[in-house]
């Protein structure tokens, strides 16, 4: 687990058809850390999320704090996972979030609790964000509550501010959205039913800025 710039805890639907189609949509398989063929029409629209792979964020990317190793982080993430219970979320839907597309679900209460546990219980491993990271987060207007969360946890979307999503595109022009929305609905057709959440995935960012799965960790 050496040689990684940052780490994150994601939901990646490991081994599922959903994960496979997510990989072909983005052109990057987070499970293997390798590119995969994707439709040419998607190359530009998926350039930004391709770096991160198909995932739902639970604990966002962070630099390890001084005094900790990736093995320390993995060990504590396993210990945390053992205290958490698997669950199921309702159907995933292709949705527009601001100017990008994502898979979302209407009921995120259990996901919110899972994400909060990952953010807070693993916080000791997070180095304080740099000024450039804070500035990047604040480039998109934040509420006072979100800015307070950013200062406390290094992330503005914790607890009641959390909204689970699996990003499908970068920012799109208005005339692009419907075309890609239609294509996404076809691409993920039949896979957006209730989704079991039975594991979390510890991921690392390689020197080229792309994320790959380091360990799939079962819940419970």
C-alpha positions as CSV (number, residue, x, y, z in Angstrom):
1,X,0.0,0.0,0.0
2,X,2.9,2.3,-0.6
3,X,3.3,5.0,-3.2
4,X,-0.2,6.5,-2.9
5,X,-0.7,10.3,-2.6
6,X,-4.1,10.2,-1.0
7,X,-6.6,7.7,0.3
8,X,-10.4,7.6,0.4
9,X,-13.2,5.3,1.5
10,X,-15.8,4.6,-1.2
11,X,-18.8,2.5,-2.0
12,X,-17.9,0.7,-5.3
13,X,-20.4,-2.1,-5.7
14,X,-17.5,-4.5,-6.0
15,X,-17.9,-7.5,-8.4
16,X,-21.4,-6.4,-9.5
17,X,-22.7,-5.7,-13.0
18,X,-23.3,-2.2,-11.8
19,X,-19.6,-1.7,-11.2
20,X,-18.7,-3.2,-14.5
21,X,-21.0,-0.9,-16.4
22,X,-19.8,2.0,-14.3
23,X,-16.3,1.2,-15.4
24,X,-17.1,1.1,-19.1
25,X,-19.1,4.4,-18.7
26,X,-16.1,6.2,-17.2
27,X,-13.3,4.3,-19.1
28,X,-11.5,3.4,-15.9
29,X,-11.9,0.3,-13.7
30,X,-11.3,1.3,-10.1
31,X,-11.2,-2.4,-9.1
32,X,-8.1,-3.1,-11.2
33,X,-6.7,0.3,-11.5
34,X,-6.7,0.1,-15.3
35,X,-8.4,1.8,-18.2
36,X,-11.2,0.0,-20.1
37,X,-12.8,0.7,-23.4
38,X,-15.6,3.3,-23.4
39,X,-17.8,4.8,-26.0
40,X,-15.9,7.7,-27.7
41,X,-18.9,10.0,-27.2
42,X,-18.3,9.8,-23.4
43,X,-14.5,10.5,-23.4
44,X,-14.7,14.3,-22.8
45,X,-17.7,14.3,-20.5
46,X,-16.2,11.8,-18.2
47,X,-12.7,13.2,-18.1
48,X,-12.9,14.5,-14.5
49,X,-14.8,11.5,-12.8
50,X,-12.6,9.0,-14.7
51,X,-9.7,9.9,-12.3
52,X,-11.7,8.8,-9.3
53,X,-13.4,5.7,-10.8
54,X,-17.1,4.7,-10.4
55,X,-17.9,5.2,-6.8
56,X,-20.1,6.8,-4.1
57,X,-18.0,8.9,-1.7
58,X,-18.1,7.9,2.0
59,X,-14.9,9.5,3.2
60,X,-13.5,11.9,0.6
61,X,-9.8,11.8,-0.5
62,X,-7.3,12.9,2.1
63,X,-3.5,13.0,2.7
64,X,-2.4,10.7,5.6
65,X,-1.5,12.5,8.8
66,X,2.1,12.4,10.0
67,X,2.8,9.3,12.1
68,X,0.4,7.0,10.3
69,X,0.9,4.5,7.5
70,X,-1.5,3.1,4.9
71,X,-1.5,-0.2,6.9
72,X,-2.6,1.6,10.0
73,X,-5.5,3.1,8.1
74,X,-6.5,-0.2,6.6
75,X,-6.4,-1.9,10.0
76,X,-8.6,0.7,11.5
77,X,-11.0,0.7,8.6
78,X,-11.4,-3.0,9.0
79,X,-12.1,-2.5,12.7
80,X,-14.7,0.1,11.9
81,X,-16.4,-2.0,9.2
82,X,-16.9,-4.9,11.7
83,X,-19.1,-2.5,13.8
84,X,-21.3,-1.6,10.9
85,X,-24.3,-3.6,9.6
86,X,-25.0,-4.3,5.9
87,X,-28.2,-2.8,4.5
88,X,-30.0,-2.1,1.3
89,X,-30.9,1.2,-0.4
90,X,-33.8,1.8,-2.7
91,X,-33.5,2.2,-6.5
92,X,-30.7,4.3,-8.0
93,X,-31.8,6.9,-10.5
94,X,-29.9,8.8,-13.2
95,X,-30.2,12.4,-11.9
96,X,-28.9,15.9,-12.6
97,X,-27.0,17.4,-9.7
98,X,-26.2,21.0,-10.6
99,X,-24.4,20.7,-14.0
100,X,-23.4,17.0,-13.8
101,X,-25.1,13.6,-14.0
102,X,-25.0,11.0,-11.2
103,X,-26.7,8.0,-9.9
104,X,-28.7,8.9,-6.8
105,X,-31.2,7.4,-4.4
106,X,-34.2,9.0,-2.7
107,X,-33.4,7.4,0.7
108,X,-30.0,8.1,2.1
109,X,-30.5,7.8,5.9
110,X,-28.5,4.6,6.2
111,X,-25.9,5.8,3.8
112,X,-25.6,9.1,5.7
113,X,-24.9,7.1,8.9
114,X,-22.3,5.0,7.1
115,X,-20.6,8.0,5.6
116,X,-20.6,9.9,8.9
117,X,-19.0,6.9,10.6
118,X,-16.3,6.7,8.0
119,X,-15.6,10.5,8.2
120,X,-15.6,10.9,11.9
121,X,-14.1,7.5,13.1
122,X,-11.2,7.7,10.7
123,X,-10.5,11.4,11.1
124,X,-7.3,10.9,13.0
125,X,-5.7,9.6,9.8
126,X,-6.5,12.8,7.9
127,X,-3.9,15.5,7.6
128,X,-5.3,19.0,7.7
129,X,-6.3,20.2,4.2
130,X,-4.0,22.6,2.4
131,X,-5.0,26.2,1.7
132,X,-5.4,25.3,-2.0
133,X,-7.8,22.4,-1.1
134,X,-9.8,24.7,1.1
135,X,-10.0,27.3,-1.7
136,X,-11.1,24.6,-4.2
137,X,-13.9,23.5,-1.9
138,X,-15.0,27.1,-1.3
139,X,-15.0,27.9,-5.0
140,X,-18.5,26.4,-5.1
141,X,-20.6,28.5,-2.7
142,X,-21.0,26.9,0.8
143,X,-23.5,27.6,3.5
144,X,-22.3,28.6,6.9
145,X,-23.0,25.1,8.1
146,X,-21.1,23.5,5.3
147,X,-18.1,25.8,5.8
148,X,-18.1,24.8,9.5
149,X,-18.0,21.1,8.5
150,X,-15.2,21.8,6.0
151,X,-13.1,23.4,8.8
152,X,-13.9,20.5,11.2
153,X,-13.8,17.5,9.0
154,X,-12.1,18.7,5.8
155,X,-15.3,18.1,3.9
156,X,-18.5,20.2,3.7
157,X,-21.0,17.4,3.1
158,X,-21.2,15.5,6.4
159,X,-24.3,14.5,8.4
160,X,-27.4,16.3,7.2
161,X,-25.4,17.9,4.4
162,X,-24.5,14.5,2.9
163,X,-26.1,13.4,-0.3
164,X,-25.0,10.1,-1.7
165,X,-24.2,10.0,-5.4
166,X,-22.2,8.1,-8.0
167,X,-20.8,10.7,-10.4
168,X,-21.2,10.0,-14.1
169,X,-19.9,13.1,-15.7
170,X,-18.1,16.4,-15.2
171,X,-19.9,19.7,-15.7
172,X,-22.0,19.7,-18.8
173,X,-23.4,22.4,-21.0
174,X,-27.2,22.5,-20.9
175,X,-27.5,21.2,-24.5
176,X,-25.4,18.1,-23.5
177,X,-27.3,17.0,-20.5
178,X,-30.4,15.4,-22.0
179,X,-28.4,13.5,-24.6
180,X,-26.1,12.0,-21.9
181,X,-29.0,11.5,-19.6
182,X,-30.8,9.4,-22.2
183,X,-27.6,7.5,-22.9
184,X,-27.0,6.9,-19.1
185,X,-30.5,5.6,-18.6
186,X,-29.9,3.0,-21.4
187,X,-26.4,2.1,-20.2
188,X,-27.6,1.4,-16.6
189,X,-30.9,0.0,-17.6
190,X,-31.9,-2.9,-15.4
191,X,-29.3,-2.2,-12.7
192,X,-30.9,0.6,-10.8
193,X,-33.1,-1.5,-8.5
194,X,-32.5,-1.8,-4.7
195,X,-28.8,-1.9,-4.0
196,X,-27.2,-4.0,-1.3
197,X,-24.5,-2.1,0.7
198,X,-22.4,-5.0,2.1
199,X,-18.8,-3.6,1.9
200,X,-16.7,-0.5,1.8
201,X,-13.6,0.0,-0.3
202,X,-10.4,1.6,0.8
203,X,-8.9,3.3,-2.3
204,X,-5.6,5.1,-3.1
205,X,-4.6,7.8,-5.5
206,X,-1.7,6.9,-7.7
207,X,1.0,9.3,-8.8
208,X,-0.9,9.8,-12.1
209,X,-3.9,11.2,-10.1
210,X,-6.1,8.1,-10.6
211,X,-7.7,6.1,-7.9
212,X,-7.8,2.3,-7.5
213,X,-9.2,-0.1,-5.0
214,X,-6.7,-1.3,-2.4
215,X,-9.0,-3.4,-0.2
216,X,-12.7,-4.3,-0.3
217,X,-13.8,-4.6,3.4
218,X,-17.1,-6.4,4.3
219,X,-19.4,-4.8,6.8
220,X,-20.4,-6.6,9.9
